[in-house]
Amino acid sequence: MSDRTAPRPVLVQGDITEQRADAIVNAANSSLLGGGGVDGAIHRRGGPEILAACRKLRASHYGKGLATGRAVATTAGRLPAHHVIHTVGPRWSATEDRSELLASCYRESLRVADELGARTVAFPAISTGIYGWPLDDGARIAVETVRATRSTCVEEVRFVVFDESARAAFAAHLGEPGA
């Protein structure tokens, strides 16, 4: 496995629910039962199949919910992707360094993607919305973690960001011109 290269990063400004990919990553809450932001958008657009699959997970292996930094997959329902990988990002704390938990979201999602045989994975900017993670630091952790992950078969990681400020933060850490 050491001869593998890290996935090729691609930056996309747009709606993650419109991504045609093997898997899209959902910045979920621990309940796995939907919420706001990216989580709500994925559940709404994906339809009831995603919620039904999440309820099955809660009824079996994840009765207390999904732990922060972990990841699990379900159907993508009506989304143009094949799978949704749900991961629970940490809430930002000014008094406790939780960056390893955020990095774990990206590593664990790639691990699950490997189990699914996914070659293309679309990520949102995990924890940088309602969970309050500073955008620049969240982008740095995302990019560094994906670049350091060489034990994956994923060929392309898309960082799908919603607005110009997120695009600029990710572009800067990806070393893109005009960042």
N, C-alpha and C positions, 0 to 999 in steps of 0.2 A: 504494500500500500504506500510505501514511502516514495515511489516514483510518480505518484499522482500530483497534479497541480491543483491549485485552488480554483474554485469556480470563477468564470469570467463575470465581473460585475458590470451591470448595465443600469443606468439611471433613467427612470421614466417619470415624468410629471403627469399625473392623471388619476383615474379611478381604479383602485386595485380590483374591484369586482368585475372589471371589463378585461382583465388580463387572461389571454389564452396561454396557459402554462400547465405543466404537469401538476403543480401544486401551488396554491396561494396560502400564505400564512395569515392567520387571524390573530390579532392582538386581543386575545380573549380575556374575560375575567374568570376567576377560579370556578365559578358555578358552571361554566360551559353552556349556559342557557340563554346567551344573547345579552346585549347591553347597548351602550351608546357607541359613537365613533365608528371605527373600522369594524368592530364586532357587530354592531347593529346593522351596518350596511351589508356585511357579508350574510348575515342571517336573513335580512329582508330580501336581498336579490337572489340568494341561493334557495329560498323557499323552505317549506316545512320539512323537507328531507334532512336538512342539516340539523335542525332542532331535534328531530326524532332520533337521529344518530347520536347526538349529544346526550339525550335522555337515556339512551341505552348504555352509554359509557358511565353515566352517573349511577345507573341501577346495577352495574356490574363492578368494574374495577375502580371507579372514581366516586364512591359514595360521598366522600367529604369534599369533592371537587379536585381540580388539578392544581398541583403545587406550583408556586412561582418558580420560573426557570425551566419547567418541564414542557413537553410537547406531546400531542396525540393527534391522530388523523381521523377524519370522517370523509364521507362523500362530499362532493361539491354541489350536490343538488342541481339547481338550474344555472349555476355559474358556468362560464366557458372553460374553467379549469377541470381537471380530473379529480382532484382531492383538495380538501382544506386541512391544513395543519394548524391546530389551535395551540397557542403558547401563551402563558401568563407572565407578563412582564412585571417587574418590580415598580412600586411607587417610589418616586424620588425622595430622598431624605438628605437634608443638609447636615445631619449629625451622624449618619451611618453610611459607609461606602457599600452600595449595593450593585456596583458595576459588574461584579462576577455573575450575579443573578441575571443581569441584562445580557451579558455575553452568552450565558448558558441558553437563553431563549433562542439565539441564532444557531449555536452548536447543536442543541437538541432538535431543532426544526430540521436541520440538515441531516441529522441521524435518522429521523423519521422519514425524511424524503428518500434516503437511501433504502430504507426498508420497503418503500413503495415503488422503488425503481424510477423515481422522478429524475429527470435530467434538467428541467427548468423549474425554478422556484421564484415566486414573487413575494417579497417582504414589504410590509409597511414599516414606518419608523416606530418601532415598538417602544412603548412607554412614554413617548414624547407628547402625547395629547393630554387627556384628563389625568394621567398618572404623574404629570408634571416634570418629567425628565427634561433637562435642558437640551434643546435641539442639537446644538453643536456637539455636545458630549455624546448624545445618543447616536448621532451619525458617525462619530469617531469610533465608538465601540462596535457598531454594526459593521463598518467597513473593515476595521482591524480584525475582528473575529472571523468574518467570512474569508478574508485573505489568508488567515493563519490556518484555516481548516483545509487540510490536504487529504484527509482520510475519507473524502466523500466522492461519490460518483456523479454528483450534481455538476453539470457543465456550465450552467448560466444562472446567476442570481440577479434578479431584477429588484432594485430598490425603487418601489413605487411610492412617490410622494405626492401629496395633495396640492401644495402651494409653492410659490416661488421661494419663500424663505427656507423651506425644507429642501428644495432642489439645490439652492445655493450651498447649504450646509453639507449635503452629501457630495456635491460636485467638488467642493474644497477638499474633502477627505479622500475622494477618488482621484484627485489631481487632474481634474478636467479643466480644459482651457475656459477662461471667462468666469472662473469660480470666484 
